[in-house]
Amino acid sequence: MDADVCYRAAQARDARFDGLFFIAVRSTRIFCRPVCPARTPLRRNVEFYANAPAAQAAGYRPCLRCRPEVSPDLPVWSGTSATVNRALRLIDEGALDEGSTAKLADRLGLTDRHLRRLFLEHVGVPPVVVAQTRRILFAKRLITETNLPFVQIAFEAGFGSLRRFNEAMRTTYQRNPKDLRRFEPPNGAHESAIELKLNYRPPYDWNAFLAFVGPRAIPGLEEVDTATYKRAGIAVRHNAAGNCLIARIEQANANNLRRLAQQVRVFFDLRANSREIALHLGKSPRLKQVVKKHPGLRVPGCWDGFELAVRAILGQQVTVKGATTLAGRLVACLGPPKAEILADADLASIGLTKARAESLRSFARAVRDGQIRFDGAISSQETIGRMCELPGIGPWTANYIAMRALGDPDAFPASDLGLLKAAGLSSARQLEALAEEWRPWRSYAAMYLWESLRVKG
């Protein structure tokens, strides 16, 4: 982005730019979010960075007032290498907490040198710097927003020891961790729960999100009401005034909090740059009106990739309600979907045809054996190709899974009858041709087409 544009956005404290860049002040050696309430410094005294790791690597420390640790994450798939995004996902899941960059590169099918080069080109710093910065910022979030003991915070954030945690926090903030703690329980919060704020770039169409995931919630695993999504000791609600979601996590489930926070970000698509997506899709005559009515529509992700894939396979050629019923029966009989269990399971009792049951078992075996993976180590296009080689898995299923389980913003199930109806077309080939103008946001275009049908209905 142009530096003068960044400066004007910072002067206006425009929340739409939050997370897209950071403003660093040379005199104080502090970097801030563009929404920082502090007085905007003079233009000649600042420089701009695309991400927090780059700012910290340049010798700046995070602002204690605007708290860069709660800034929305990098906009995934927006001008960044797909390989780098897969690497960032693995880093968020702790790939470099104990492992090396060489091992991370090997998981991605790259050399260590090539991965470092890609990070320098697209992020501006090496992978280890990204990992260290994210550990520090997540630790700061837990210090500020919870009353967890420091030793637990250290390990939740990915530090190997309390000593390393203390050193990193003192080096970054020039304060001891206890001096950073300002925890006050949020209004209505219970002592048995932890609440984390997860920010996003506005707008966010929360009602449309719940309207999509609600009918698809798997009985026995998920619960969705008019305001909240719940599962396994976690409840997520919307705070529109704060441009954030609030995840309430029961203390009994507060293990690996960083991974839980990452799952919430992925499921609720918090990294999307809705403004950029809407500007692009809003140029299409077929999407213009629905984009205008529903700014901030997101692509729901998933809590578990295999679980979502099972739900998609069960949804082949049946209604949403029918698929939800089948998924509920499966969970009641076998528990939460696990590849190791479904690979050889007898599925006749839940009402599946022999062909559908074998398709599900074949898919489970492919996941169990590592042919299909949901950890970002394999590209979306390669995974789609591998899925389509399995019996009973066609382009519709593969692309729907890619949309939600792989986080691919450009996957597009063109043969979906609802999409064809919404677009007023009769063939998948026609729709695929039309959708070319929606790249690289075809997954969001699909959500807008489905939303247009829901609104009409």
N, C-alpha and C positions, 0 to 999 in steps of 0.2 A: 504494500500500500504506500501511497505517496505520503511523505513525512508531514507535509502541510495539512493534508486531509486528516491524518492521525491527530495532529495538534488541535484542529478545529473540533474533532470529535471529543477530545479530552476536555476542551473548554466547555463544551455543551454537556459533558458527563452523560453522553448518549449510551444507554444500556445495550443498544443493538451492536455496539462495537466491543462490548465486554468480552474478553478472551481472545479477540482477534489480534490484539497487540498489547504491549506494556510500555509505559512511559517511564524512562529512567532519568533521574535528576543528578547531574554531574556534581553539584556542590554538596549534596547530602549523601550521595552514593546509595540512594534508595530507589527501588522501582515500584511503580504503582499500576493499578488497573485504570482504564480510562474513566471509570465512574468514581474515582477517589474523591471524597468530599473536601480534601485539603485544597488550598488555593493553588490554582494552576500556575506552575513556574513560567518564567519567561522562555520564549521559543529558543533563544540562543543557549539556554542552559540545559536543554533536554535532548535525548536521543531515544529512538524507538527500537523495540525488539519484538519479534514475532511470537516468542514464547518465553516462559519463565526460565527454563534451563539456560537459554542463551543470555538472558539478563544476568543471571547469577554467575555464569561463566565469565562475564565481562567485569565482575567485581562488585555488582550491586546486590544489596540485600532487600528482602521483601518488606513492604510497608506494613506496619502494625495496625494502621488505621483502616485501610481498604482491604487488607488481607488477600493477597494474591492466591492463597491456598484455596479460596472458595470461588475463584474465577471459573467460568465455564471452560471446559477442555478445548484443545485444538480442534478446529472444524475438520473432522475426518472426511477424506475423499475430496477435499477442496484444494486442488492444485498440489497435492502431495502424492508422492510415490505410493502405489498400492502396497509394495513390499515394505516400505517404511511404516505404513499404517498397521500392517500385520505385525511388524516388530514392536510397535508401540503397544499394541494390544497384549502381546506376550510380556512386555516389560511391566505393564499395569498389573498383570497376574503374577508378577514376582520372578520372572525368568532370570533377572540379573541380581536377585537378592543373594543367591549363593552361587549361581552358575556364571560362566564367563561369556564375553561377547562372542568368542569362537564357537561355543556351544549353541548360542542363540542363532548365529549365522548358519550353523549346520542344520538346525531345525527348519530354517527357511530355504535351504538348498543353495546357500551362497558361501563365498569365502569370507573370512573375517575382514579382510581388507576392503572387499566390495561393500559389505554392510556399513563399515565406517564411512566410506566415501559417500554412500547414499545419505547417511545421516548428516554429514557435513553439508551436503548439497541442499537437502530439503528441510532440515531442522536447524542447522547451524552449529551443532555441537555433537560429540560422539555419543553413542548409546549409554555409556556408563554415566555420563553427566546427566542425561535425561533421567536415568533410574535414581541417581542420588538426589536430584532435585525433587522428584515426585515423592520419594521417601520423606524428605524433610518437610515438604508442604503438607503431606497427609498427617505426619506427626503433629505439626502445628495445629491442624484442624482438630485433632483429638485432644490436644492440650487445651484449646480454647473452648471447645464445645462439649466436652465430657469431663467427668470426674474420675476417669480411669487412672489407676496408678501408673507412674512413669515407666516402670519395668514392663507393664503390659503394652503401653503405647509404643515402646521401643520395638517390641517384637511384632505388634500389629502393623507397624509401618514398614517392616522389613529390615530393620537393623539387626545385625548378628549379636549385638550385646548392648547392655545399658551404657557401657563406657563409650562406644561408638556413637550412640544416640546423643549422649550429653555433649560430646565433642562437636558433632555436626550442628546441634542447635546453638551452642555457644559461638561457633565460628560464623554461622549464618546470621544470627540475630544479635550477637554481642550481648546476650543475656543467658542466664541459666534457665532451664525449662520451668522451674517453679516461679520465676519472675514473669513468665509468659502466660501463666494460668489466670484466667479471669472467668472461670466457669460459673454461670448462673443458670439453674434449671429453667428451661423454657416454660411459659405459662401452660399449665395443664399437663406437664410431663410428670411421669411417675419415676420414682427412684429405681424401679426395676427395669427401666428402659433407657436406651441411649437414643438421642435424636441427632441426625446429621442433616445439614442443609446442603443440597446439591443444586448449584445454580445452572441456568441455561440462558441462551440468548433469546430474548423475546422476538416475536410472539410465540405462544404455545397454546394450541387448541386442546385443552384438557378434557373438555366434554366429548369431543370427537374421539379422542384417544380411548376413553373409558367405554364409549359406545361401540368401538371396534373390539376391544379385548374382552368386554363383559360377556357377550354371547359365546366367546371361544374359550372362556376360562374352564379349566379341567376340574370337574368335581372331585373333591378330596385333596386337591393341591392348591387351588386358587379360589379367591372370593373377591368379587367386584361389586361395590354398591355405587350409589350416585356420586360419591366423593372420594372413595378410597379403594386402593388395590391392596390385597392382603395375601400373604402366604408364609407358612412356616415361621411364625414369630416376627414377621416383618410387615409393617403397614406403611404405605406411602400415600401422602396427600399433597395437594397443590397449594402453594402460597403465591397467588398471582401478584400481590403487591411487592413481594420480594424477588420476583422472577426466579423462583426456586421450587424444588420439591423437598419435602421433609420426610425422611425415612426414619420411622420409629422402630428400633430394633430391641427386642426383649434381651435382657442380660444373658439369659440362658443360650441365646443364639449368637451372642457377640464374640464369635470366634472368626478370625480372618476378616476383620472389618474392612480392610482395603479391598478384598475380593468382593464382599457384599456391596460396597459402594460402587465398584466397577460394574457389577451385575445390574444395579439400579440404573446407572448411566446408560448401559446398553439397552436394557429393556424399554426404558422410556425415551430413548433416542435423544439424550440431552446434548450430544455433541453437534447436532445438525445446525447449520447456519440457515435458519428458516427464511430470513430476509433475502438471501441470495437465491435460494431455491424458488421462492415465490416470484421474484423478479424474472427469473428465467421461464418458469412454467406459465406465468401470467401472460406471456406474449402469445400463447397458443389460443386460437379462437375457441377450441373445444374445452379448454380448461379455465379460461379467463374468469368466468363468473364464479365458479366454485372456489377458485384460488382467492378471489376477492372476498368471498363470504367466510372463508375459513383459513385466514392466515395462520401460519404456525402449525399446520398439520404434520404429524410425525409418522414415521414408519415404526410400529411396535417391534421391538426386538424379541428376545426370549430370555428366560431364566436359565435354561439348559438347552443346548443345541439338539441333542438327541430327543429330548422330550418334545420339542417343537416339531421335529421331523416326524415323529410318531403321530402327533396330532394332525399333521398335513397329510400323511398317508391314509389315515383313517377318514380324512375329509374328501378323499377322491370319490367323485360322482355321487355324493350324498349332500344333504343340506347341512348348514352350520350346526343346527340343533341336533341332527342325527350324528354328526361327528363328535359333538360334545358328549352325547349319551354314550357312544362307544368308548370314548376316552375315559369317562367315569367308570364304566364297567371294567376296563383294563386295570385301572388303578385299584379298584376294589378287590380284584382277583390277584394281582401280581405286585401291587405297590407302585411307587413312582417308576416310570419307565427307565430301565437300565439295559444297555446293549447285551451284557452278559446273561441276563435273565431271558430276554425276548428272543435271543438267537436260537433257542431250542424249545421255546414255550408252546404249549398247546393252547391255541387261541380260539378254538371252536366254540367254547362256552360263552364268549362275549358277543357272538353273533356275526363273526367275519366269514366271508366266503373262503373256500380253500385257496383260491388264487390270491386274495388280499392278505390272508394270513401268511402265505409263503413269501409274498412281497415284503411284508413287515419283518419276517425272520431273516430274509436275505439282506435287507438293509441293516438289521441289527448285527449280523455277522460281519458285514463290511466295516461297520464302526468298531466292533470289537477287535477286528484284525488290523485296524489302522488304515484301511483303504479310504475311508471317509473320516475326516477330522473336522472339529469345530473350534479348534484353538487358534486359528489364524495362520497356522504354519503352511497351509496349502492355499493357493489362490482360489478366488471364487469361481473363475471360469473353469479351472481344472477340476474343482469339486463338482460343479454342475455336470461336466462331461462324465466324470466317474459315476455320478448318481444315475445318469441316463443309461448307463450300461447295465444297471441292475434290473431284474425282472419287475415289471409293474411300475417302474418309475419313469415318467415321461417329462417333457419340458415344463409342463405346468407345475408339477410337484417340485422338480428340481429348482426352478426359478423362485417359487414361493418360499422354499426353504432357504435359498440364497438371500432373499430379501430380509427375512426375519432372523434366521439362525446364524448367517454369515455377515450380516450387516452390509450387504452389497447395495449401494444406492442406485445402481443401474440395472439390477435384475428386473425381468419383466415377464410375467406369465401370460403371454399374449393370447393363449387359447381359452382363458377364463371367460365363461359366458357372461358374467357380470360386467367385465371390462368391455366386451364386445357390445353389449346392450348399451352401456353408458356412452360409448363412442359412436353408436349408431352405425356399426359396421357388421358385416356378415362373416368375415373370415379372419383367422389369426394372421395370415400373410398381410392383409390390408392394414391391420392394427400395428403390426411390426413396422411396416413402412411409415405409418403416421408417427409412431413413437420415436423415430430417429431424431426428430426435432426436439424431443424432450431429454436427450442425453445431456449430461451424465446423471440425470435425476429421474430415470424412468420408474424406479420403485416409488418415489413420491408421486409421480403422475398416476400410478396405479391406485394409490391411496386416495387421491383426489377424485378419480373416476368412481371408485367404490363409495366414497362419501357423497357424491352427487346422486347416486341411487338411493342411499339411505335417507337423504334429505327429501327426495321426491316421494319416497315411500311413507 
